[in-house]
Amino acid sequence: MKNASEVTSHAVLSRYEGVNKDKNNMVMSTIVANFQVKFGLKTKGIDIINNIIKNISEDTLCNVERNILLWNICILIDEYTELREYEYVKELIDKAKRNYSRDVILGDTLESFHISWLDQILLKEAKLYILKGDKVKGEDICREVIENRKGIMESALAIGESINLDRCNSLSYRYLSKIYKEDDYKCAREYMKKALYYKTYNKDIYNLYNSKSEEILDLKGIKSSYSFLVKCYFEEKNPSYDNIEYSYCISCIYNNSKICSKRNIKITDKKSCSLYEAFKYIL
């Protein structure tokens, strides 16, 4: 006999099974399917996601559809990575890279910012290679992402912004730490410190973490210090979106009181697109 939660789940799912071209329906279907993948009927949720993907053409010019497509592909990447179906994961990653553009943020009707950067997709690829044991490729991708982020940070300085909280940098250094842990704890510890730095919102708290890790290093050795940093890293809350102004509408010259003068559409500070041009702060 099914319990009440299972009956409710089936009722909700049945409402959204018939995915069609209605974008609101696809958004709601994705929310329900993602919930089921994580907390309930995994197979049913994956079936709904695959149905959504089939109903969206890869050459769609609709940013809302492209956002939904990319969002669902990335859900599948995470799920099939967990299932260790690595060949299929690589196919999904390639599809995600083909379908990414900065314009997908314009199509984010929920403003939940699932995928804001191509670097987020690249890091899924880095994780795949690390899990497969190809640490060289995994490291190469992480360093590519770090270089990409360096370029963004340098460009941000031109508008007077100093970026010190960044999801992509944090995860890149976390993966590098994981790669180096087996052979070089010293390097692994330094990478872990950087991963924690870019994840910790309150830098005073980060300084306390760092100070404590140095104490542990002196008293108990490098492995204990490293383990402490890892513990702190996972205790820090994952940011739901970037606390960055550069490359978003808030710092774009076309943002005219929340109207994009280039596209003639309503925007918010956290939207972005491929036509972005930064204004200059008067320092």
Contacts in CASP RR format, 6 or more apart in sequence:
PFRMAT RR
TARGET T0000
AUTHOR 0000-0000-0000
METHOD contacts of the structure
MODEL  1
MKNASEVTSHAVLSRYEGVNKDKNNMVMSTIVANFQVKFGLKTKGIDIIN
NIIKNISEDTLCNVERNILLWNICILIDEYTELREYEYVKELIDKAKRNY
SRDVILGDTLESFHISWLDQILLKEAKLYILKGDKVKGEDICREVIENRK
GIMESALAIGESINLDRCNSLSYRYLSKIYKEDDYKCAREYMKKALYYKT
YNKDIYNLYNSKSEEILDLKGIKSSYSFLVKCYFEEKNPSYDNIEYSYCI
SCIYNNSKICSKRNIKITDKKSCSLYEAFKYIL
2 10 0 8 1.000
9 36 0 8 1.000
9 40 0 8 1.000
9 41 0 8 1.000
10 41 0 8 1.000
12 32 0 8 1.000
13 32 0 8 1.000
13 33 0 8 1.000
13 36 0 8 1.000
13 41 0 8 1.000
13 44 0 8 1.000
13 45 0 8 1.000
13 48 0 8 1.000
16 25 0 8 1.000
16 28 0 8 1.000
16 29 0 8 1.000
16 32 0 8 1.000
16 33 0 8 1.000
16 48 0 8 1.000
17 48 0 8 1.000
17 51 0 8 1.000
18 25 0 8 1.000
18 29 0 8 1.000
18 51 0 8 1.000
19 25 0 8 1.000
19 26 0 8 1.000
19 29 0 8 1.000
19 48 0 8 1.000
19 51 0 8 1.000
19 52 0 8 1.000
19 55 0 8 1.000
20 26 0 8 1.000
20 55 0 8 1.000
21 55 0 8 1.000
23 62 0 8 1.000
23 64 0 8 1.000
23 65 0 8 1.000
23 68 0 8 1.000
23 109 0 8 1.000
26 52 0 8 1.000
26 55 0 8 1.000
26 56 0 8 1.000
26 65 0 8 1.000
26 68 0 8 1.000
27 68 0 8 1.000
27 109 0 8 1.000
27 110 0 8 1.000
29 48 0 8 1.000
29 51 0 8 1.000
29 52 0 8 1.000
30 49 0 8 1.000
30 52 0 8 1.000
30 68 0 8 1.000
30 71 0 8 1.000
30 72 0 8 1.000
30 75 0 8 1.000
32 45 0 8 1.000
32 48 0 8 1.000
33 44 0 8 1.000
33 45 0 8 1.000
33 46 0 8 1.000
33 48 0 8 1.000
33 49 0 8 1.000
33 52 0 8 1.000
33 72 0 8 1.000
33 75 0 8 1.000
34 45 0 8 1.000
34 49 0 8 1.000
34 75 0 8 1.000
36 42 0 8 1.000
36 44 0 8 1.000
36 45 0 8 1.000
36 48 0 8 1.000
37 45 0 8 1.000
37 46 0 8 1.000
37 49 0 8 1.000
37 75 0 8 1.000
37 79 0 8 1.000
42 79 0 8 1.000
46 76 0 8 1.000
46 79 0 8 1.000
49 72 0 8 1.000
49 75 0 8 1.000
49 76 0 8 1.000
50 76 0 8 1.000
52 68 0 8 1.000
52 69 0 8 1.000
52 72 0 8 1.000
53 69 0 8 1.000
53 72 0 8 1.000
53 73 0 8 1.000
53 76 0 8 1.000
56 65 0 8 1.000
56 66 0 8 1.000
56 68 0 8 1.000
56 69 0 8 1.000
57 65 0 8 1.000
58 69 0 8 1.000
58 95 0 8 1.000
58 98 0 8 1.000
58 99 0 8 1.000
60 66 0 8 1.000
60 69 0 8 1.000
63 103 0 8 1.000
63 104 0 8 1.000
63 106 0 8 1.000
63 107 0 8 1.000
64 107 0 8 1.000
64 109 0 8 1.000
66 99 0 8 1.000
66 101 0 8 1.000
66 103 0 8 1.000
66 104 0 8 1.000
66 107 0 8 1.000
67 104 0 8 1.000
67 105 0 8 1.000
67 106 0 8 1.000
67 107 0 8 1.000
67 108 0 8 1.000
67 109 0 8 1.000
67 114 0 8 1.000
69 99 0 8 1.000
70 96 0 8 1.000
70 99 0 8 1.000
70 100 0 8 1.000
70 104 0 8 1.000
70 114 0 8 1.000
70 115 0 8 1.000
71 114 0 8 1.000
71 115 0 8 1.000
73 92 0 8 1.000
73 95 0 8 1.000
73 96 0 8 1.000
73 99 0 8 1.000
74 96 0 8 1.000
74 114 0 8 1.000
74 115 0 8 1.000
74 120 0 8 1.000
74 121 0 8 1.000
74 124 0 8 1.000
76 92 0 8 1.000
77 89 0 8 1.000
77 92 0 8 1.000
77 93 0 8 1.000
77 96 0 8 1.000
77 124 0 8 1.000
78 124 0 8 1.000
80 88 0 8 1.000
80 89 0 8 1.000
80 92 0 8 1.000
81 89 0 8 1.000
81 124 0 8 1.000
81 127 0 8 1.000
81 128 0 8 1.000
81 131 0 8 1.000
84 131 0 8 1.000
86 128 0 8 1.000
86 131 0 8 1.000
86 132 0 8 1.000
89 128 0 8 1.000
90 125 0 8 1.000
90 128 0 8 1.000
93 121 0 8 1.000
93 124 0 8 1.000
93 125 0 8 1.000
93 128 0 8 1.000
96 115 0 8 1.000
96 121 0 8 1.000
96 124 0 8 1.000
97 118 0 8 1.000
97 121 0 8 1.000
97 122 0 8 1.000
100 115 0 8 1.000
100 118 0 8 1.000
100 121 0 8 1.000
101 274 0 8 1.000
102 247 0 8 1.000
102 272 0 8 1.000
102 273 0 8 1.000
102 274 0 8 1.000
102 276 0 8 1.000
103 273 0 8 1.000
103 274 0 8 1.000
104 115 0 8 1.000
105 113 0 8 1.000
105 116 0 8 1.000
105 270 0 8 1.000
105 271 0 8 1.000
105 272 0 8 1.000
105 273 0 8 1.000
106 265 0 8 1.000
106 271 0 8 1.000
106 272 0 8 1.000
106 273 0 8 1.000
108 114 0 8 1.000
108 271 0 8 1.000
111 268 0 8 1.000
111 270 0 8 1.000
111 271 0 8 1.000
112 240 0 8 1.000
112 241 0 8 1.000
113 240 0 8 1.000
113 241 0 8 1.000
113 242 0 8 1.000
113 270 0 8 1.000
115 121 0 8 1.000
116 241 0 8 1.000
116 242 0 8 1.000
116 272 0 8 1.000
117 168 0 8 1.000
119 145 0 8 1.000
119 148 0 8 1.000
119 149 0 8 1.000
119 168 0 8 1.000
120 167 0 8 1.000
120 168 0 8 1.000
122 141 0 8 1.000
122 144 0 8 1.000
122 145 0 8 1.000
123 141 0 8 1.000
123 142 0 8 1.000
123 145 0 8 1.000
123 168 0 8 1.000
123 171 0 8 1.000
123 172 0 8 1.000
123 175 0 8 1.000
125 138 0 8 1.000
125 141 0 8 1.000
126 137 0 8 1.000
126 138 0 8 1.000
126 139 0 8 1.000
126 141 0 8 1.000
126 142 0 8 1.000
126 145 0 8 1.000
126 172 0 8 1.000
126 175 0 8 1.000
127 175 0 8 1.000
129 135 0 8 1.000
129 137 0 8 1.000
129 138 0 8 1.000
129 141 0 8 1.000
130 138 0 8 1.000
130 175 0 8 1.000
130 178 0 8 1.000
130 179 0 8 1.000
135 179 0 8 1.000
138 175 0 8 1.000
138 179 0 8 1.000
139 176 0 8 1.000
139 179 0 8 1.000
142 172 0 8 1.000
142 173 0 8 1.000
142 175 0 8 1.000
142 176 0 8 1.000
142 179 0 8 1.000
143 172 0 8 1.000
143 176 0 8 1.000
145 168 0 8 1.000
145 169 0 8 1.000
145 172 0 8 1.000
146 169 0 8 1.000
146 172 0 8 1.000
146 173 0 8 1.000
148 168 0 8 1.000
149 166 0 8 1.000
149 168 0 8 1.000
149 169 0 8 1.000
149 172 0 8 1.000
152 163 0 8 1.000
152 244 0 8 1.000
152 246 0 8 1.000
152 247 0 8 1.000
153 162 0 8 1.000
153 163 0 8 1.000
153 166 0 8 1.000
155 246 0 8 1.000
155 247 0 8 1.000
155 278 0 8 1.000
156 162 0 8 1.000
156 163 0 8 1.000
156 244 0 8 1.000
156 245 0 8 1.000
156 246 0 8 1.000
156 247 0 8 1.000
158 278 0 8 1.000
158 280 0 8 1.000
159 245 0 8 1.000
159 246 0 8 1.000
159 251 0 8 1.000
159 278 0 8 1.000
159 279 0 8 1.000
159 280 0 8 1.000
159 281 0 8 1.000
160 281 0 8 1.000
160 283 0 8 1.000
161 244 0 8 1.000
161 245 0 8 1.000
161 246 0 8 1.000
161 251 0 8 1.000
163 244 0 8 1.000
163 246 0 8 1.000
164 197 0 8 1.000
164 198 0 8 1.000
164 203 0 8 1.000
165 198 0 8 1.000
165 199 0 8 1.000
165 200 0 8 1.000
165 201 0 8 1.000
165 239 0 8 1.000
165 242 0 8 1.000
165 243 0 8 1.000
165 244 0 8 1.000
166 198 0 8 1.000
166 242 0 8 1.000
166 244 0 8 1.000
167 198 0 8 1.000
167 199 0 8 1.000
167 238 0 8 1.000
167 239 0 8 1.000
167 242 0 8 1.000
169 194 0 8 1.000
169 198 0 8 1.000
170 195 0 8 1.000
170 196 0 8 1.000
170 197 0 8 1.000
170 198 0 8 1.000
170 199 0 8 1.000
171 195 0 8 1.000
172 195 0 8 1.000
173 191 0 8 1.000
173 192 0 8 1.000
173 194 0 8 1.000
173 195 0 8 1.000
173 198 0 8 1.000
174 191 0 8 1.000
174 192 0 8 1.000
174 195 0 8 1.000
174 233 0 8 1.000
176 191 0 8 1.000
177 188 0 8 1.000
177 189 0 8 1.000
177 191 0 8 1.000
177 192 0 8 1.000
177 195 0 8 1.000
177 230 0 8 1.000
178 188 0 8 1.000
180 187 0 8 1.000
180 188 0 8 1.000
180 191 0 8 1.000
181 188 0 8 1.000
181 226 0 8 1.000
185 222 0 8 1.000
185 223 0 8 1.000
185 226 0 8 1.000
186 222 0 8 1.000
188 226 0 8 1.000
189 213 0 8 1.000
189 222 0 8 1.000
189 225 0 8 1.000
189 226 0 8 1.000
189 229 0 8 1.000
192 226 0 8 1.000
192 229 0 8 1.000
192 230 0 8 1.000
192 233 0 8 1.000
193 210 0 8 1.000
193 213 0 8 1.000
193 229 0 8 1.000
195 233 0 8 1.000
196 206 0 8 1.000
196 209 0 8 1.000
196 210 0 8 1.000
196 229 0 8 1.000
196 232 0 8 1.000
196 233 0 8 1.000
196 236 0 8 1.000
197 203 0 8 1.000
197 206 0 8 1.000
199 233 0 8 1.000
199 236 0 8 1.000
199 238 0 8 1.000
199 239 0 8 1.000
200 206 0 8 1.000
200 209 0 8 1.000
200 236 0 8 1.000
201 236 0 8 1.000
201 237 0 8 1.000
201 239 0 8 1.000
201 243 0 8 1.000
209 228 0 8 1.000
209 229 0 8 1.000
209 232 0 8 1.000
212 228 0 8 1.000
213 225 0 8 1.000
213 228 0 8 1.000
213 229 0 8 1.000
213 232 0 8 1.000
214 225 0 8 1.000
216 224 0 8 1.000
216 225 0 8 1.000
216 228 0 8 1.000
217 224 0 8 1.000
217 225 0 8 1.000
241 270 0 8 1.000
242 248 0 8 1.000
245 251 0 8 1.000
245 269 0 8 1.000
246 278 0 8 1.000
247 272 0 8 1.000
247 276 0 8 1.000
247 278 0 8 1.000
248 269 0 8 1.000
248 270 0 8 1.000
248 271 0 8 1.000
248 272 0 8 1.000
248 276 0 8 1.000
249 255 0 8 1.000
249 260 0 8 1.000
249 267 0 8 1.000
249 268 0 8 1.000
249 269 0 8 1.000
249 270 0 8 1.000
249 271 0 8 1.000
249 272 0 8 1.000
249 276 0 8 1.000
250 269 0 8 1.000
250 270 0 8 1.000
251 278 0 8 1.000
251 279 0 8 1.000
252 260 0 8 1.000
252 272 0 8 1.000
252 276 0 8 1.000
252 277 0 8 1.000
252 278 0 8 1.000
252 279 0 8 1.000
253 277 0 8 1.000
253 278 0 8 1.000
253 279 0 8 1.000
254 260 0 8 1.000
254 261 0 8 1.000
254 262 0 8 1.000
254 263 0 8 1.000
254 275 0 8 1.000
254 276 0 8 1.000
254 277 0 8 1.000
255 261 0 8 1.000
255 267 0 8 1.000
255 269 0 8 1.000
258 266 0 8 1.000
258 267 0 8 1.000
258 268 0 8 1.000
259 265 0 8 1.000
259 266 0 8 1.000
259 267 0 8 1.000
260 266 0 8 1.000
260 267 0 8 1.000
260 273 0 8 1.000
262 275 0 8 1.000
263 273 0 8 1.000
263 275 0 8 1.000
END
